[in-house]
Amino acid sequence: MYTRILVPVDGSEHAKQALLVACKLLSKNASTLYLLHIPEALTYTTTLVWGVGAVNAEATLSEREKAGEQMLMQAAKAAQEQGAQQVEVKLTQGDPVRVILDTANEIGVDTIVMGSRGLSDWGGVVIGSVSHKVSHLAKCHVITVRQ
């Protein structure tokens, strides 16, 4: 069991499954689940999970951040329903790989649990997925979850 788990969430079904796995891996005593969202500009409209709704491809940063905050709150609620007692959320900008790695190091997590693919998985086919890069560069354990 782990006491400090980071779960990057992007609204994809893979991220939703990663959250469920992370909740099962949390130690029951004094554990913290950290949820991280990095709003990205996508080239297509997508529907996010947790009831947030669709995010238009032309959405402004402010609109993406607002949707991201709503998604983080819904993800935190889902985590608490799965038994997570301490949940912290963070929304920040930047390169997803770098932000995930830096956040994991800053808060000293035991593991990162993330979806094997996210909303922007087409780019991953060409330049490598975020989960693949994180798993190779992280200083802690990384667990990737399929849908």
C-alpha positions in Angstrom: 0.0 0.0 0.0 1.1 3.6 -0.7 0.7 6.7 1.4 1.3 9.4 -1.2 -0.1 8.8 -4.8 -0.1 11.3 -7.6 -2.8 10.8 -10.3 -2.7 13.1 -13.3 -6.2 13.5 -14.7 -7.2 14.7 -18.1 -10.8 13.6 -18.3 -10.2 10.5 -20.3 -11.6 7.1 -19.4 -8.0 5.9 -18.9 -7.5 8.6 -16.2 -10.8 7.6 -14.6 -9.6 4.0 -14.3 -6.2 5.1 -13.0 -8.1 7.0 -10.2 -10.0 3.9 -9.3 -6.8 1.9 -9.1 -5.0 4.5 -7.1 -7.8 4.6 -4.5 -7.4 0.8 -4.1 -3.7 1.2 -3.6 -3.9 3.9 -0.9 -3.0 2.9 2.6 -5.9 3.2 4.9 -3.8 5.3 7.5 -2.6 8.8 6.9 -2.5 8.6 3.1 -2.9 11.4 0.6 -4.1 11.3 -3.0 -2.9 14.1 -5.2 -4.9 14.9 -8.3 -3.1 16.9 -11.0 -4.6 18.5 -14.1 -2.7 20.3 -16.8 -5.1 22.0 -19.3 -4.0 21.4 -22.8 -5.2 23.0 -26.1 -6.6 20.1 -28.1 -7.2 20.2 -31.9 -10.7 18.6 -31.5 -13.7 18.9 -29.3 -13.8 16.3 -26.6 -16.2 15.1 -23.9 -14.7 14.9 -20.4 -15.8 12.4 -17.8 -17.1 13.1 -14.4 -20.0 15.1 -15.8 -18.1 18.1 -16.8 -19.2 18.2 -20.5 -17.6 19.0 -23.7 -14.6 21.3 -24.2 -14.5 23.0 -27.5 -11.2 22.9 -29.5 -11.3 26.7 -29.7 -11.7 27.1 -25.9 -9.7 29.8 -24.3 -7.2 29.0 -21.5 -9.6 30.4 -19.0 -12.4 28.2 -20.3 -10.1 25.1 -20.2 -9.0 26.0 -16.7 -12.6 26.4 -15.5 -13.5 23.0 -17.0 -10.3 21.5 -15.4 -11.2 22.8 -12.0 -14.7 21.3 -12.3 -13.2 18.0 -13.4 -10.7 18.0 -10.5 -13.6 18.6 -8.1 -15.6 15.7 -9.6 -12.5 13.5 -9.6 -11.9 14.4 -5.9 -15.5 13.5 -5.1 -15.2 10.2 -6.9 -11.9 9.4 -5.0 -13.6 10.1 -1.7 -16.5 7.9 -2.6 -13.9 5.2 -3.3 -12.4 5.6 0.2 -9.7 8.2 -0.2 -9.7 10.3 3.0 -7.2 13.0 2.1 -7.4 14.4 -1.4 -5.5 17.4 -2.7 -5.9 19.0 -6.1 -3.6 21.0 -8.3 -4.2 22.7 -11.7 -1.1 24.1 -13.4 0.3 25.0 -16.8 3.2 23.5 -18.7 4.5 20.5 -20.5 2.6 17.6 -19.1 5.6 15.3 -18.7 7.7 17.9 -17.0 4.8 19.1 -14.7 4.0 15.5 -13.6 7.7 14.7 -12.9 8.3 18.0 -11.1 5.1 17.7 -9.0 5.9 14.1 -8.0 9.4 15.2 -6.9 8.1 18.3 -5.0 5.6 16.4 -3.0 7.6 13.2 -2.6 5.1 10.7 -3.8 5.5 7.0 -3.5 4.0 6.3 -6.9 2.4 7.9 -9.9 -0.8 6.2 -11.2 -1.8 7.3 -14.6 -3.8 6.2 -17.6 -1.8 4.6 -20.4 -3.5 7.0 -22.8 -5.1 10.3 -22.4 -7.3 12.7 -24.5 -4.4 13.6 -26.8 -3.2 10.1 -27.5 -2.9 10.7 -31.3 0.2 12.8 -30.7 1.6 10.0 -28.6 1.7 7.8 -31.6 4.2 10.1 -33.3 6.3 11.6 -30.5 5.7 9.2 -27.6 3.0 9.2 -25.0 3.1 11.2 -21.8 2.7 8.0 -19.7 5.6 6.4 -21.6 7.9 9.3 -21.0 6.9 9.7 -17.3 7.5 6.0 -16.7 11.0 6.2 -18.1 12.0 9.4 -16.3 10.3 9.3 -12.9 12.3 8.7 -9.7 9.4 6.9 -8.1 7.2 3.9 -9.2 4.8 4.5 -12.1 1.8 2.4 -12.6 0.0 2.8 -16.0 -3.6 1.7 -16.2 -5.5 0.7 -19.3 -9.2 1.4 -19.7 
